[in-house]
Amino acid sequence: MYVWSVSELADKRKNRLRLWVQLIWTALTNGYAVGFVKGTIFKGPSKAFCVPGLSCYSCPGALGSCPIGALQAVLGSGRNKFGFYVLGFLLFIGALLGRFVCGWLCPFGLVQDLLYKIPFFKKRKNLPGDKILKWMKYVILVLLVILLPLLVVDFVGQGQPWFCKLICPAGTLMAGIPLLAANENLRAAAGSLFALKAVILGLILLLSVWVYRPFCKYLCPLGAVYGLFHPIAFYRLKVDTDRCTRCGACQKACKMDIPVFDKPNSMDCIRCGDCVRACPVHAITSTLSHKKTGR
């Protein structure tokens, strides 16, 4: 009979804590149940404010706005005052938490985490070509989120939210499918573009059973924004170079496959805390810890 050690029990409790935070946050920010029943979108005053994670504005249950969707909307419309709010929000959250948002507060991150737990396929951390594929999210950020909404405009000077329109799997899963399921007219109007997005969503969900968080690693522009702040964010990881033996236990535990002993504030880190718990000499702490470290 296997007996759990004290450290293993602590790890299980902390993993459950993260899961509960993800579930509760998703329920709180997407809690307009009437919208799912009637196939309508919540239009209350809270929709003027962004939530930290990738959460589609058009989701029937969404009580706030997605910062990436809002950024595209203001870039394409030229609404400067609201644009200052969105940019300020991204700067504030990035400088405060970085990609902690991805690990703890993003609804689509939760979906990927749950799918990866399914005991099917031999699990992988990365796709082949991982080092090159990781740059795709920055290309998507610059091209689809920033440049196209600014430069490709209609006859009245309005741009479109190209990332939301062409790719965003969170929008397809949390908004498109529920709205079409509840609204016959929308189902009749859905065309090839929605079919394309459904295929993209299906591929990402299938990959998520096999590879840990493929959307977060390779495609998410919001994660790209937050990751840029990791070297300077208020919440950072620190490695005590005097304690660290470079044994690699942190990288082995990290599902994002980061050599934490060398890159504690990698732009790919989602701040899940697995590396901190895995370190056998307790060399990894955070800026919120009391223990002093060497880096």
Order of alpha helices (4+ residues) and beta strands (2+ residues): alpha-alpha-alpha-alpha-alpha-alpha-alpha-alpha-alpha-alpha-alpha-alpha-alpha-alpha-alpha-beta-alpha-alpha-beta
